[in-house]
């Protein structure tokens, strides 16, 4: 009798577990696979084809996904747009946390460390002598222990999978160049050195390549190169300035924003070799692809 009751109890628990798992799978299947964040009158989420759309906040921009895809770092503006501050929030737009508060400084371009414990960001400002400064800072992901990485003179930081930082060097003679350094700013290596303006480096998921923007041909286009600066290759060549390249989770594709002559901003997708360029989002800029595959 006891054996029969135990078997019946085991069967019931097993059945309930199966039903609960099936319900969970059904619920998850109804959720749109938001994998791309972009800026347009706030921060929006869409799937990897641009077919769905969900505005999660009505202010802020330059979204950066945490490694686990659960939180997003971004900047928002205060004091009549004179103060820019870094924030984090859940990927559904809840639980806002303001992390930086310095008045009259432009904190922007946040990037998460590979383990999600730290955030690096750019800080730009003009001093009393009208000199423009561009710095890279780092902090814990909760905003504590903020410190400037003093050896790095530049902005647009992005972490490599092994914890180094790529960035564009500070403007000199109206140009910037892509460099790489250790997290403390040591061992700086300039990967590009020419008279063009190179910005917004983003490292591929496997850490072997860097996508970036350059105006070396007279127009802002998307380029790619090896992590050591070799094999620089132009991927786009069309009218309009191209900005903000971002890799797909498997490293096979890139998305980027393009500005038309009449000022419209759209987001495009292409293969990592520059082929099959397709517009996926009308009215959008600053795209960021989550590195969590859906």
DOBALO-590707 format. One record per residue (C-alpha): residue in three letters; x, y, z; chain; residue number from 1. Coordinates in Angstrom, 1 decimal. Layout:
// residues N
@r: ALA | east: X | north: Y | up: Z | c: A | k: NUM
...
//
This chain:
// residues 294
@r: UNK | east: 0.0 | north: 0.0 | up: 0.0 | c: A | k: 1
@r: UNK | east: 2.8 | north: 2.4 | up: 0.9 | c: A | k: 2
@r: UNK | east: 4.6 | north: 1.5 | up: -2.3 | c: A | k: 3
@r: UNK | east: 1.5 | north: 2.3 | up: -4.3 | c: A | k: 4
@r: UNK | east: 1.1 | north: 5.7 | up: -2.6 | c: A | k: 5
@r: UNK | east: 4.7 | north: 6.5 | up: -3.2 | c: A | k: 6
@r: UNK | east: 4.5 | north: 5.6 | up: -6.8 | c: A | k: 7
@r: UNK | east: 1.3 | north: 7.7 | up: -7.2 | c: A | k: 8
@r: UNK | east: 3.0 | north: 10.7 | up: -5.5 | c: A | k: 9
@r: UNK | east: 6.1 | north: 10.3 | up: -7.7 | c: A | k: 10
@r: UNK | east: 3.9 | north: 10.2 | up: -10.8 | c: A | k: 11
@r: UNK | east: 1.9 | north: 13.3 | up: -9.7 | c: A | k: 12
@r: UNK | east: 5.1 | north: 15.3 | up: -9.0 | c: A | k: 13
@r: UNK | east: 6.6 | north: 14.3 | up: -12.3 | c: A | k: 14
@r: UNK | east: 3.5 | north: 15.2 | up: -14.2 | c: A | k: 15
@r: UNK | east: 3.3 | north: 18.6 | up: -12.5 | c: A | k: 16
@r: UNK | east: 6.9 | north: 19.2 | up: -13.3 | c: A | k: 17
@r: UNK | east: 6.4 | north: 18.4 | up: -17.0 | c: A | k: 18
@r: UNK | east: 3.3 | north: 20.6 | up: -17.1 | c: A | k: 19
@r: UNK | east: 5.1 | north: 23.5 | up: -15.4 | c: A | k: 20
@r: UNK | east: 8.0 | north: 23.2 | up: -17.8 | c: A | k: 21
@r: UNK | east: 5.7 | north: 23.1 | up: -20.8 | c: A | k: 22
@r: UNK | east: 3.8 | north: 26.2 | up: -19.6 | c: A | k: 23
@r: UNK | east: 7.1 | north: 28.0 | up: -19.1 | c: A | k: 24
@r: UNK | east: 8.2 | north: 27.1 | up: -22.6 | c: A | k: 25
@r: UNK | east: 4.9 | north: 28.3 | up: -24.0 | c: A | k: 26
@r: UNK | east: 5.2 | north: 31.6 | up: -22.1 | c: A | k: 27
@r: UNK | east: 8.7 | north: 32.1 | up: -23.3 | c: A | k: 28
@r: UNK | east: 7.7 | north: 31.4 | up: -26.9 | c: A | k: 29
@r: UNK | east: 5.3 | north: 34.3 | up: -26.7 | c: A | k: 30
@r: UNK | east: 8.1 | north: 36.8 | up: -25.8 | c: A | k: 31
@r: UNK | east: 9.5 | north: 38.6 | up: -28.8 | c: A | k: 32
@r: UNK | east: 13.2 | north: 37.9 | up: -29.2 | c: A | k: 33
@r: UNK | east: 14.5 | north: 41.4 | up: -28.5 | c: A | k: 34
@r: UNK | east: 18.2 | north: 41.4 | up: -29.4 | c: A | k: 35
@r: UNK | east: 18.9 | north: 44.8 | up: -30.8 | c: A | k: 36
@r: UNK | east: 18.6 | north: 48.1 | up: -28.8 | c: A | k: 37
@r: UNK | east: 18.7 | north: 51.4 | up: -30.6 | c: A | k: 38
@r: UNK | east: 18.1 | north: 55.1 | up: -30.0 | c: A | k: 39
@r: UNK | east: 15.2 | north: 57.1 | up: -31.4 | c: A | k: 40
@r: UNK | east: 13.3 | north: 59.4 | up: -29.0 | c: A | k: 41
@r: UNK | east: 14.5 | north: 57.2 | up: -26.3 | c: A | k: 42
@r: UNK | east: 15.7 | north: 53.6 | up: -26.3 | c: A | k: 43
@r: UNK | east: 13.9 | north: 50.9 | up: -28.3 | c: A | k: 44
@r: UNK | east: 14.2 | north: 47.2 | up: -28.6 | c: A | k: 45
@r: UNK | east: 13.6 | north: 45.1 | up: -31.7 | c: A | k: 46
@r: UNK | east: 14.3 | north: 41.5 | up: -32.9 | c: A | k: 47
@r: UNK | east: 17.2 | north: 40.7 | up: -35.2 | c: A | k: 48
@r: UNK | east: 15.2 | north: 41.4 | up: -38.3 | c: A | k: 49
@r: UNK | east: 13.8 | north: 44.7 | up: -37.1 | c: A | k: 50
@r: UNK | east: 10.2 | north: 43.4 | up: -37.4 | c: A | k: 51
@r: UNK | east: 9.1 | north: 44.1 | up: -33.8 | c: A | k: 52
@r: UNK | east: 9.5 | north: 47.2 | up: -31.7 | c: A | k: 53
@r: UNK | east: 9.2 | north: 48.1 | up: -28.0 | c: A | k: 54
@r: UNK | east: 10.1 | north: 51.5 | up: -26.6 | c: A | k: 55
@r: UNK | east: 11.4 | north: 50.9 | up: -23.1 | c: A | k: 56
@r: UNK | east: 12.3 | north: 54.5 | up: -22.2 | c: A | k: 57
@r: UNK | east: 11.4 | north: 57.8 | up: -23.7 | c: A | k: 58
@r: UNK | east: 14.8 | north: 59.5 | up: -23.0 | c: A | k: 59
@r: UNK | east: 18.4 | north: 58.5 | up: -23.1 | c: A | k: 60
@r: UNK | east: 20.6 | north: 56.9 | up: -25.8 | c: A | k: 61
@r: UNK | east: 23.6 | north: 54.8 | up: -26.6 | c: A | k: 62
@r: UNK | east: 22.5 | north: 51.5 | up: -25.1 | c: A | k: 63
@r: UNK | east: 25.0 | north: 48.8 | up: -24.1 | c: A | k: 64
@r: UNK | east: 23.9 | north: 45.3 | up: -23.2 | c: A | k: 65
@r: UNK | east: 25.3 | north: 43.6 | up: -20.1 | c: A | k: 66
@r: UNK | east: 27.1 | north: 40.3 | up: -20.9 | c: A | k: 67
@r: UNK | east: 24.1 | north: 38.3 | up: -19.6 | c: A | k: 68
@r: UNK | east: 21.6 | north: 40.4 | up: -21.5 | c: A | k: 69
@r: UNK | east: 19.6 | north: 41.3 | up: -18.4 | c: A | k: 70
@r: UNK | east: 20.6 | north: 44.9 | up: -18.0 | c: A | k: 71
@r: UNK | east: 21.4 | north: 47.9 | up: -20.3 | c: A | k: 72
@r: UNK | east: 23.7 | north: 50.8 | up: -19.6 | c: A | k: 73
@r: UNK | east: 23.0 | north: 54.1 | up: -21.3 | c: A | k: 74
@r: UNK | east: 23.3 | north: 57.8 | up: -20.9 | c: A | k: 75
@r: UNK | east: 20.6 | north: 60.4 | up: -20.2 | c: A | k: 76
@r: UNK | east: 20.9 | north: 64.2 | up: -20.2 | c: A | k: 77
@r: UNK | east: 20.2 | north: 66.8 | up: -17.5 | c: A | k: 78
@r: UNK | east: 20.6 | north: 70.5 | up: -16.9 | c: A | k: 79
@r: UNK | east: 19.3 | north: 71.6 | up: -20.3 | c: A | k: 80
@r: UNK | east: 21.5 | north: 68.9 | up: -21.9 | c: A | k: 81
@r: UNK | east: 24.6 | north: 70.3 | up: -20.3 | c: A | k: 82
@r: UNK | east: 25.1 | north: 67.2 | up: -18.0 | c: A | k: 83
@r: UNK | east: 25.2 | north: 63.7 | up: -19.4 | c: A | k: 84
@r: UNK | east: 25.1 | north: 60.8 | up: -16.9 | c: A | k: 85
@r: UNK | east: 25.5 | north: 57.0 | up: -17.2 | c: A | k: 86
@r: UNK | east: 22.6 | north: 54.9 | up: -16.0 | c: A | k: 87
@r: UNK | east: 21.7 | north: 51.2 | up: -15.9 | c: A | k: 88
@r: UNK | east: 18.3 | north: 49.5 | up: -16.1 | c: A | k: 89
@r: UNK | east: 16.7 | north: 46.1 | up: -16.6 | c: A | k: 90
@r: UNK | east: 16.3 | north: 45.1 | up: -20.2 | c: A | k: 91
@r: UNK | east: 12.5 | north: 45.8 | up: -19.9 | c: A | k: 92
@r: UNK | east: 13.2 | north: 49.4 | up: -18.9 | c: A | k: 93
@r: UNK | east: 12.6 | north: 49.0 | up: -15.2 | c: A | k: 94
@r: UNK | east: 14.9 | north: 49.6 | up: -12.2 | c: A | k: 95
@r: UNK | east: 16.6 | north: 52.8 | up: -13.4 | c: A | k: 96
@r: UNK | east: 19.8 | north: 53.6 | up: -11.6 | c: A | k: 97
@r: UNK | east: 21.8 | north: 56.8 | up: -12.2 | c: A | k: 98
@r: UNK | east: 25.5 | north: 56.1 | up: -11.7 | c: A | k: 99
@r: UNK | east: 27.3 | north: 59.4 | up: -12.5 | c: A | k: 100
@r: UNK | east: 26.3 | north: 62.9 | up: -11.4 | c: A | k: 101
@r: UNK | east: 29.1 | north: 65.3 | up: -12.4 | c: A | k: 102
@r: UNK | east: 27.7 | north: 68.6 | up: -13.6 | c: A | k: 103
@r: UNK | east: 28.6 | north: 70.0 | up: -17.0 | c: A | k: 104
@r: UNK | east: 30.4 | north: 66.8 | up: -18.1 | c: A | k: 105
@r: UNK | east: 29.3 | north: 64.6 | up: -20.9 | c: A | k: 106
@r: UNK | east: 29.4 | north: 60.9 | up: -19.7 | c: A | k: 107
@r: UNK | east: 28.7 | north: 58.6 | up: -22.6 | c: A | k: 108
@r: UNK | east: 29.6 | north: 55.5 | up: -24.5 | c: A | k: 109
@r: UNK | east: 29.3 | north: 52.9 | up: -21.6 | c: A | k: 110
@r: UNK | east: 30.7 | north: 49.4 | up: -22.1 | c: A | k: 111
@r: UNK | east: 30.5 | north: 46.4 | up: -19.8 | c: A | k: 112
@r: UNK | east: 33.5 | north: 44.3 | up: -18.8 | c: A | k: 113
@r: UNK | east: 33.3 | north: 40.6 | up: -19.9 | c: A | k: 114
@r: UNK | east: 32.2 | north: 39.5 | up: -16.4 | c: A | k: 115
@r: UNK | east: 29.7 | north: 42.3 | up: -16.1 | c: A | k: 116
@r: UNK | east: 31.2 | north: 43.7 | up: -12.9 | c: A | k: 117
@r: UNK | east: 32.5 | north: 46.9 | up: -14.3 | c: A | k: 118
@r: UNK | east: 31.5 | north: 49.6 | up: -16.7 | c: A | k: 119
@r: UNK | east: 33.9 | north: 51.9 | up: -18.6 | c: A | k: 120
@r: UNK | east: 32.7 | north: 55.1 | up: -20.2 | c: A | k: 121
@r: UNK | east: 33.8 | north: 58.3 | up: -21.9 | c: A | k: 122
@r: UNK | east: 33.8 | north: 61.7 | up: -20.2 | c: A | k: 123
@r: UNK | east: 34.0 | north: 64.8 | up: -22.3 | c: A | k: 124
@r: UNK | east: 34.1 | north: 68.5 | up: -21.1 | c: A | k: 125
@r: UNK | east: 35.5 | north: 71.9 | up: -21.8 | c: A | k: 126
@r: UNK | east: 37.7 | north: 73.6 | up: -19.2 | c: A | k: 127
@r: UNK | east: 37.8 | north: 77.2 | up: -18.2 | c: A | k: 128
@r: UNK | east: 40.4 | north: 77.9 | up: -20.9 | c: A | k: 129
@r: UNK | east: 38.1 | north: 76.4 | up: -23.6 | c: A | k: 130
@r: UNK | east: 40.2 | north: 73.3 | up: -24.0 | c: A | k: 131
@r: UNK | east: 38.3 | north: 70.2 | up: -24.8 | c: A | k: 132
@r: UNK | east: 39.0 | north: 67.1 | up: -22.8 | c: A | k: 133
@r: UNK | east: 38.1 | north: 63.5 | up: -23.6 | c: A | k: 134
@r: UNK | east: 38.8 | north: 60.9 | up: -20.9 | c: A | k: 135
@r: UNK | east: 38.0 | north: 57.2 | up: -20.2 | c: A | k: 136
@r: UNK | east: 36.7 | north: 56.3 | up: -16.7 | c: A | k: 137
@r: UNK | east: 35.8 | north: 53.0 | up: -15.1 | c: A | k: 138
@r: UNK | east: 33.5 | north: 52.0 | up: -12.2 | c: A | k: 139
@r: UNK | east: 31.8 | north: 49.0 | up: -10.7 | c: A | k: 140
@r: UNK | east: 28.5 | north: 48.2 | up: -12.3 | c: A | k: 141
@r: UNK | east: 26.6 | north: 49.7 | up: -9.4 | c: A | k: 142
@r: UNK | east: 28.4 | north: 53.0 | up: -9.8 | c: A | k: 143
@r: UNK | east: 30.9 | north: 52.7 | up: -7.0 | c: A | k: 144
@r: UNK | east: 34.7 | north: 53.2 | up: -7.1 | c: A | k: 145
@r: UNK | east: 34.7 | north: 55.6 | up: -10.1 | c: A | k: 146
@r: UNK | east: 38.2 | north: 56.3 | up: -11.3 | c: A | k: 147
@r: UNK | east: 39.8 | north: 57.8 | up: -14.4 | c: A | k: 148
@r: UNK | east: 42.1 | north: 55.6 | up: -16.5 | c: A | k: 149
@r: UNK | east: 44.6 | north: 58.4 | up: -16.7 | c: A | k: 150
@r: UNK | east: 47.0 | north: 57.0 | up: -19.3 | c: A | k: 151
@r: UNK | east: 44.1 | north: 56.7 | up: -21.8 | c: A | k: 152
@r: UNK | east: 43.5 | north: 60.0 | up: -23.7 | c: A | k: 153
@r: UNK | east: 40.5 | north: 59.4 | up: -25.8 | c: A | k: 154
@r: UNK | east: 37.0 | north: 57.9 | up: -25.7 | c: A | k: 155
@r: UNK | east: 34.6 | north: 55.4 | up: -27.1 | c: A | k: 156
@r: UNK | east: 35.9 | north: 52.5 | up: -25.0 | c: A | k: 157
@r: UNK | east: 35.0 | north: 48.9 | up: -25.7 | c: A | k: 158
@r: UNK | east: 36.1 | north: 45.8 | up: -23.8 | c: A | k: 159
@r: UNK | east: 37.8 | north: 42.9 | up: -25.5 | c: A | k: 160
@r: UNK | east: 36.8 | north: 39.3 | up: -24.4 | c: A | k: 161
@r: UNK | east: 40.2 | north: 39.1 | up: -22.5 | c: A | k: 162
@r: UNK | east: 39.5 | north: 42.3 | up: -20.5 | c: A | k: 163
@r: UNK | east: 41.5 | north: 44.9 | up: -22.5 | c: A | k: 164
@r: UNK | east: 40.1 | north: 48.1 | up: -23.8 | c: A | k: 165
@r: UNK | east: 40.0 | north: 49.4 | up: -27.4 | c: A | k: 166
@r: UNK | east: 39.2 | north: 53.1 | up: -27.8 | c: A | k: 167
@r: UNK | east: 39.8 | north: 56.0 | up: -30.1 | c: A | k: 168
@r: UNK | east: 42.6 | north: 58.3 | up: -29.1 | c: A | k: 169
@r: UNK | east: 42.0 | north: 61.9 | up: -28.4 | c: A | k: 170
@r: UNK | east: 41.8 | north: 64.2 | up: -31.3 | c: A | k: 171
@r: UNK | east: 45.1 | north: 65.7 | up: -32.5 | c: A | k: 172
@r: UNK | east: 45.3 | north: 67.8 | up: -35.6 | c: A | k: 173
@r: UNK | east: 41.6 | north: 67.1 | up: -36.2 | c: A | k: 174
@r: UNK | east: 42.0 | north: 63.3 | up: -36.2 | c: A | k: 175
@r: UNK | east: 41.5 | north: 60.3 | up: -33.9 | c: A | k: 176
@r: UNK | east: 42.9 | north: 56.8 | up: -34.1 | c: A | k: 177
@r: UNK | east: 42.0 | north: 53.3 | up: -32.8 | c: A | k: 178
@r: UNK | east: 44.2 | north: 52.1 | up: -29.9 | c: A | k: 179
@r: UNK | east: 44.2 | north: 49.2 | up: -27.4 | c: A | k: 180
@r: UNK | east: 45.4 | north: 49.1 | up: -23.8 | c: A | k: 181
@r: UNK | east: 45.2 | north: 47.0 | up: -20.7 | c: A | k: 182
@r: UNK | east: 42.4 | north: 47.8 | up: -18.3 | c: A | k: 183
@r: UNK | east: 44.7 | north: 50.1 | up: -16.2 | c: A | k: 184
@r: UNK | east: 45.8 | north: 52.0 | up: -19.3 | c: A | k: 185
@r: UNK | east: 49.2 | north: 50.4 | up: -19.6 | c: A | k: 186
@r: UNK | east: 50.6 | north: 48.9 | up: -22.7 | c: A | k: 187
@r: UNK | east: 48.9 | north: 51.2 | up: -25.1 | c: A | k: 188
@r: UNK | east: 49.3 | north: 50.2 | up: -28.7 | c: A | k: 189
@r: UNK | east: 48.1 | north: 52.4 | up: -31.6 | c: A | k: 190
@r: UNK | east: 46.5 | north: 50.2 | up: -34.2 | c: A | k: 191
@r: UNK | east: 45.9 | north: 52.9 | up: -36.8 | c: A | k: 192
@r: UNK | east: 48.0 | north: 55.9 | up: -37.6 | c: A | k: 193
@r: UNK | east: 46.8 | north: 58.1 | up: -40.5 | c: A | k: 194
@r: UNK | east: 45.3 | north: 61.5 | up: -41.1 | c: A | k: 195
@r: UNK | east: 41.7 | north: 60.2 | up: -41.0 | c: A | k: 196
@r: UNK | east: 39.2 | north: 60.2 | up: -38.2 | c: A | k: 197
@r: UNK | east: 38.5 | north: 56.7 | up: -36.8 | c: A | k: 198
@r: UNK | east: 36.0 | north: 56.2 | up: -34.1 | c: A | k: 199
@r: UNK | east: 33.6 | north: 53.8 | up: -32.4 | c: A | k: 200
@r: UNK | east: 35.6 | north: 50.5 | up: -32.3 | c: A | k: 201
@r: UNK | east: 33.7 | north: 47.4 | up: -31.4 | c: A | k: 202
@r: UNK | east: 35.4 | north: 44.0 | up: -30.9 | c: A | k: 203
@r: UNK | east: 34.0 | north: 40.8 | up: -32.4 | c: A | k: 204
@r: UNK | east: 32.6 | north: 38.2 | up: -30.0 | c: A | k: 205
@r: UNK | east: 35.7 | north: 35.9 | up: -30.6 | c: A | k: 206
@r: UNK | east: 38.0 | north: 38.8 | up: -29.9 | c: A | k: 207
@r: UNK | east: 39.8 | north: 38.5 | up: -33.3 | c: A | k: 208
@r: UNK | east: 38.5 | north: 41.6 | up: -35.2 | c: A | k: 209
@r: UNK | east: 37.5 | north: 45.2 | up: -34.6 | c: A | k: 210
@r: UNK | east: 34.8 | north: 47.0 | up: -36.5 | c: A | k: 211
@r: UNK | east: 35.1 | north: 50.8 | up: -36.6 | c: A | k: 212
@r: UNK | east: 34.1 | north: 54.0 | up: -38.5 | c: A | k: 213
@r: UNK | east: 36.6 | north: 55.9 | up: -40.6 | c: A | k: 214
@r: UNK | east: 36.4 | north: 58.8 | up: -43.0 | c: A | k: 215
@r: UNK | east: 39.7 | north: 57.9 | up: -44.8 | c: A | k: 216
@r: UNK | east: 38.0 | north: 57.9 | up: -48.2 | c: A | k: 217
@r: UNK | east: 36.3 | north: 61.2 | up: -47.6 | c: A | k: 218
@r: UNK | east: 33.0 | north: 59.7 | up: -46.3 | c: A | k: 219
@r: UNK | east: 32.3 | north: 58.0 | up: -43.0 | c: A | k: 220
@r: UNK | east: 32.3 | north: 54.3 | up: -43.7 | c: A | k: 221
@r: UNK | east: 32.4 | north: 51.0 | up: -41.8 | c: A | k: 222
@r: UNK | east: 35.7 | north: 49.1 | up: -41.7 | c: A | k: 223
@r: UNK | east: 37.0 | north: 46.0 | up: -40.1 | c: A | k: 224
@r: UNK | east: 40.5 | north: 44.9 | up: -39.1 | c: A | k: 225
@r: UNK | east: 42.3 | north: 42.2 | up: -37.0 | c: A | k: 226
@r: UNK | east: 42.7 | north: 42.9 | up: -33.3 | c: A | k: 227
@r: UNK | east: 46.4 | north: 43.8 | up: -34.0 | c: A | k: 228
@r: UNK | east: 45.5 | north: 46.4 | up: -36.6 | c: A | k: 229
@r: UNK | east: 46.3 | north: 44.3 | up: -39.6 | c: A | k: 230
@r: UNK | east: 44.1 | north: 43.5 | up: -42.7 | c: A | k: 231
@r: UNK | east: 42.1 | north: 46.7 | up: -42.6 | c: A | k: 232
@r: UNK | east: 39.2 | north: 46.4 | up: -44.9 | c: A | k: 233
@r: UNK | east: 36.4 | north: 48.8 | up: -46.0 | c: A | k: 234
@r: UNK | east: 33.0 | north: 47.2 | up: -45.8 | c: A | k: 235
@r: UNK | east: 30.6 | north: 50.0 | up: -46.9 | c: A | k: 236
@r: UNK | east: 30.8 | north: 52.4 | up: -49.8 | c: A | k: 237
@r: UNK | east: 27.7 | north: 54.5 | up: -50.4 | c: A | k: 238
@r: UNK | east: 26.2 | north: 57.9 | up: -49.8 | c: A | k: 239
@r: UNK | east: 25.6 | north: 59.0 | up: -46.2 | c: A | k: 240
@r: UNK | east: 27.7 | north: 58.8 | up: -43.1 | c: A | k: 241
@r: UNK | east: 27.9 | north: 55.3 | up: -41.4 | c: A | k: 242
@r: UNK | east: 28.2 | north: 55.0 | up: -37.7 | c: A | k: 243
@r: UNK | east: 28.1 | north: 52.6 | up: -34.7 | c: A | k: 244
@r: UNK | east: 28.9 | north: 49.2 | up: -36.0 | c: A | k: 245
@r: UNK | east: 27.8 | north: 46.3 | up: -33.7 | c: A | k: 246
@r: UNK | east: 28.5 | north: 42.6 | up: -34.1 | c: A | k: 247
@r: UNK | east: 25.9 | north: 39.8 | up: -34.0 | c: A | k: 248
@r: UNK | east: 26.3 | north: 37.3 | up: -31.2 | c: A | k: 249
@r: UNK | east: 27.9 | north: 34.7 | up: -33.6 | c: A | k: 250
@r: UNK | east: 30.1 | north: 37.3 | up: -35.2 | c: A | k: 251
@r: UNK | east: 28.7 | north: 36.6 | up: -38.7 | c: A | k: 252
@r: UNK | east: 27.0 | north: 40.0 | up: -39.2 | c: A | k: 253
@r: UNK | east: 27.2 | north: 43.6 | up: -38.4 | c: A | k: 254
@r: UNK | east: 24.5 | north: 46.3 | up: -37.9 | c: A | k: 255
@r: UNK | east: 25.2 | north: 50.0 | up: -38.3 | c: A | k: 256
@r: UNK | east: 23.4 | north: 53.4 | up: -38.7 | c: A | k: 257
@r: UNK | east: 23.5 | north: 55.5 | up: -41.8 | c: A | k: 258
@r: UNK | east: 22.5 | north: 59.1 | up: -42.2 | c: A | k: 259
@r: UNK | east: 21.1 | north: 60.2 | up: -45.6 | c: A | k: 260
@r: UNK | east: 21.6 | north: 63.5 | up: -47.3 | c: A | k: 261
@r: UNK | east: 18.3 | north: 64.8 | up: -46.1 | c: A | k: 262
@r: UNK | east: 19.2 | north: 63.9 | up: -42.5 | c: A | k: 263
@r: UNK | east: 17.2 | north: 60.7 | up: -42.1 | c: A | k: 264
@r: UNK | east: 18.8 | north: 58.0 | up: -39.9 | c: A | k: 265
@r: UNK | east: 18.3 | north: 54.3 | up: -40.6 | c: A | k: 266
@r: UNK | east: 19.8 | north: 51.1 | up: -39.4 | c: A | k: 267
@r: UNK | east: 21.2 | north: 48.4 | up: -41.7 | c: A | k: 268
@r: UNK | east: 22.5 | north: 44.9 | up: -41.4 | c: A | k: 269
@r: UNK | east: 25.2 | north: 43.2 | up: -43.5 | c: A | k: 270
@r: UNK | east: 27.4 | north: 40.1 | up: -43.5 | c: A | k: 271
@r: UNK | east: 30.8 | north: 40.6 | up: -41.9 | c: A | k: 272
@r: UNK | east: 32.4 | north: 40.8 | up: -45.3 | c: A | k: 273
@r: UNK | east: 30.1 | north: 43.7 | up: -46.3 | c: A | k: 274
@r: UNK | east: 27.8 | north: 41.8 | up: -48.5 | c: A | k: 275
@r: UNK | east: 24.0 | north: 41.6 | up: -48.4 | c: A | k: 276
@r: UNK | east: 23.4 | north: 45.1 | up: -47.0 | c: A | k: 277
@r: UNK | east: 19.7 | north: 45.4 | up: -45.9 | c: A | k: 278
@r: UNK | east: 17.8 | north: 48.2 | up: -44.1 | c: A | k: 279
@r: UNK | east: 16.1 | north: 46.7 | up: -41.0 | c: A | k: 280
@r: UNK | east: 15.0 | north: 49.8 | up: -39.1 | c: A | k: 281
@r: UNK | east: 13.7 | north: 53.1 | up: -40.3 | c: A | k: 282
@r: UNK | east: 14.3 | north: 56.1 | up: -38.0 | c: A | k: 283
@r: UNK | east: 17.0 | north: 54.8 | up: -35.7 | c: A | k: 284
@r: UNK | east: 20.6 | north: 55.2 | up: -34.7 | c: A | k: 285
@r: UNK | east: 23.2 | north: 53.9 | up: -32.2 | c: A | k: 286
@r: UNK | east: 22.3 | north: 50.2 | up: -32.6 | c: A | k: 287
@r: UNK | east: 23.7 | north: 47.7 | up: -30.1 | c: A | k: 288
@r: UNK | east: 23.3 | north: 43.9 | up: -30.7 | c: A | k: 289
@r: UNK | east: 23.0 | north: 41.8 | up: -27.6 | c: A | k: 290
@r: UNK | east: 25.7 | north: 39.2 | up: -27.4 | c: A | k: 291
@r: UNK | east: 23.2 | north: 36.6 | up: -26.0 | c: A | k: 292
@r: UNK | east: 21.8 | north: 34.6 | up: -28.9 | c: A | k: 293
@r: UNK | east: 18.1 | north: 34.1 | up: -29.1 | c: A | k: 294
//
